[in-house]
């Protein structure tokens, strides 16, 4: 029997409260710390659909003679234990790789990263690598923390919003409607930087339809206008920054009109946006994957950070740089150490003191060498990496250059997939373990503005399935000889003991509200606005940086267009959950390729035609939507669907700092599909 216990929506990083409603037999909102009126978007309202779906995995599966067949838990874990023992003995602990899940709880991710480190490897990563790792790298470098600098509440005090490479009206609808839109209606101005018009653009005062891959010229030009027109906060720059003279000299040499033209935007619109941002009493930046998913993604965000530092828009209400997180626990999965280079609380694995402090709690010292990132690991499957544990992720769909990724999974000696549905990645598994969905687990997640929120179990897992925490506890004991706390609260207490960010929190303190990191020991509340007196680096100052443009990895030939990708309201990531929702399926329609009328006319494409999108990595066929909403030279489709799988076309060139792939700029040919004539 399901119970109406307060939990958290399993989709985007907003962190809306949801629970089961027996009268409606569906999910409903409760007045949570973020959705304070109990409001939900269509995905949250449909979240119960996956709980009792007929395709749920309910028993373990093991591969016998090439076919996955049902097995007992004992049989499944015996095989996992035997194969992991063999592979580690033959090839060493760095021959295994662990995918943690940004869609699962802090407690679950904490246990899996601890298990990896007990085994002797830092080869652990999650899909935050694919969305905001470059943002985290740049903000961590300059500010000392790679998370939202402000809270959703205080951001309503901004005079201007600069939204770059994000579409919160569709991707984070409760944030947009409940926080941003009320501010806009009260007079806050909105600048939107995006290659296409979308629902967020409808609320914008200025739209800069940047050419994908050319954010740095646009942002440098905005900074040049701010300096040229005397909009610099000289007191803040003098007291809180370094490097201004070098940056000023560099910007003085830029031709704003030329840089705007290179970025594909109107110079006067760019100047208007720069003035609007620079003249504001309080200006806040929101940034998304349109900025981060480039092989120069870290440099993109480094350039962006110059704007708040030049204008004093950091360290006070209504300002800062605020990445909008994708999945409901992208922030938390990184916070608890689900990354190859950091321990819980973003303590570097190379830091001797940090490893020693963690060892006092764990009883063993984690390895000191950073591990492989997610895409680096899949590239080495079959060579350096022989086994993988995939927890709550679907990399066969979500990683770039998907045909290559599938070929790499075939090379593994052994693969475990731990999930709630038979995903595309499970097709490569030797053992499949049934997992638990949001309503079947307890624990915590951390939302996009650093609020830690509790989930409470509404119903037991179906059939022979177990809670994810129970599965991970047995895996830890079997493979690494690791005894772990039995309850989510016990795991959280251990997490607090090793993470300086969470040390002052407690389950009781969170209650049906939230606690925000950093939350020091003995504090009565967390810190809503970061960097007020000093930056999280410990320094009073942050450096201004000169950043040069880097060309996209895929050169575009005369007959090619630039493919960029994104989300739509009714679907989410690989679609493993949303495509099994009856409500959302009825909203879905078919995936389409948005193409500008001039580009369509050049190729004899009419609205509704089936078109082939192709490059050397693969071919995808979809229907064309001819629309001026997308800029000329650029086409857009979503990445939600396994069929057609657009990630066959996306490139896997990596940012040298964050190792994030370049999803947002792929050179493609678009032509009418011959099937239209049949």
Steps between C-alpha positions, in 0.01 A plus 500: 500500500647835394528778757496877435850571633690815400758431230677682215430499126744272312550732203670841477715675760224725636423254782121520509320312776275217380316213666240234420133597505270201553188679377660592168728194490777730381774733617404839639702789629538593864615838628868423489795731557515589128149447360357691793145492367516129413523576127633238255592494132359227268793268569453516876125449467565184295775363727281223647457341155839328526436347843273215392588496131480158335856529366658538846788269580393290798757218515875480431607387154820321403631432152508132406611399149450856381151544648392677819297263717343542844712403799496519877681778683747243630580381147537856375728612781707180489578575137574868568732412788681234300552719192608812689743296709648345186532823305653695790741215571607477135501868401498707821229721656528767229366247250147558633283808459192615693220718362323669789160656442396864513143367514553312827547603860801647676518195724502255206765694309709538812501123557598422140789747491622369835484144367710596197760661723507203736565285195796728423389722212374853438339388173157637585293763324142600424312679226579839652813447291280532193311814601672741742852375573650794309288744701617337823863512383490870412303612805708280729817651359390862536254493790591180685154343459335370185138549605234772495637804676154608615165366614185494291329729748758779495534481120151648479666829608699532177446793264630303200526131416762386248403147391772335292456162331199408713126476447352494851144551377516141364791345687427633852137610475427539872806723545394705200132537588532530877819705533614663177167587342366689805820708501466566127142613550624739769751663267811279488650499148604182319786452253491161329804357322398195295527393133123465475183658627328281758250553783758686710565742214136606504565677832827661386564871446808420289572175314854431380478197263864402537663272247570168677861485612551879497404601855848630579498778234151602614593515869833671436317763294251557783791542743665744259184714490479498879860624528474743208185666631615535861266239647773329706446493879842646573479460877410131474765437235765665718404315818379161377683422171845471348613521137285794392775692320586202280135432416431870432793516259379191317141624472616842376645329193174322413270630230156453653324498163737237363462279806121531485508407132722201578247392764217541252310772689406858424762740644237747625306222674823386663578854618147536636538173693840605638362835615195337654719260699767759588256772611290271719512546874486122531553263207481121521630244252336163433702261290423162345632228275499726195806661659661197658470222239788614278858387474577854620221489761730590788630801307141602419418519869833664583404778257153525652642540851677820394164679474391479867854571618524815285163629621502392865214259445611227737472450875165672548133427444371496142839443339760233432545209259236233534524174304162332455557132572351227281397194700357509850831410666771615262618735774491235772674227301801729474469625857533148640804402294353340188785645293847365416703787643323590824389345828176603674481877539718560190819415687766414243613136497854633461477684834690296762321666792156442346570131439630461854190667646270275297704195599432570867129445434522230233776292653695501172665766290361564151739493204687822421495494118196650323300248304353505151202712406193337346584559134869427553399167654268389218774584251724251688249218539664171406850636558573673832140455620362143508188524718233760574221549754234728352267636766190688385659638182454417131833587334422303183250779427636802685868494400610664173595309186260226609594245233854506634377473860295190415806341339701578813246337732531184294870487594445478876579172674216557744224755545240549774200726439296602804181673384120500509431429131672291231697791353711506185809465719353185659526334159877481563471375859610163635292559815203733538386597850149641549504841666248720678329818382449820697190379686674184622797657678597728784798731518599849391567689179662841450326738263637765268534773766675271749197401708518150648145356506374171640325226304269260682383161379141485372485133391707181498693401184308258275549124480841385613658844458680663792570858594810639330669554835458132593641393164800729533565387857522136388715596202738687732529206734538236226748683276695718745442333838345827616250508786269800471226665708163328463278806464506813281530715811798296618671549164423874510654527846820343365491734199475799736807377683717517187347798315571852626208627291240280674652463846240710686195338341270228636189313392306662782628842403396449139156368594248594232703809416861509389851588610736676261874448471744616614358416843783517756498301820306683770330736254127561520460535123691466178642773281257635239733748327860396438807722467370793709824591681738254339480236233477130583865474395574676831620811320335842507572538128423307183699541179373662182617297202581561134335222299559453128243345265542129419347370178254207523648154452279423197586728206192586293524458123301710254217248464477424873298639789571508874293255705427602859283309747287556809197404708127547462253535785334159478813284486821449690856390419511153339123462535534174696236625746294754308438284195322255730258763628158487338440869570830611353478266204176667400681835512803379314408492133810421295849635524568761233791693354452875520648665189493862382283571191801619297700186580194288420445676166866449405444124545149473354367404844139575586339506842416142604741331258700208629865604495829323550753658734841346443870531555791259517379370838152392394160577350169593664162547330234735641227736380594859414341796675572804286507799735674838536535425873840340434780715357615448143784250471388313814257211546357375829359173629469337841715229655214317676424214268678171453335481158604717329820529704646841423812423702613287209593834343649693792876520529714378786770767494565580866563822686864474616416608855158351579499215245145595397402407142395750234131417464393847390691527172500214249550556129229315307350469155121526477312372197157376405458132581429300182220322692290817450448390138367156592 
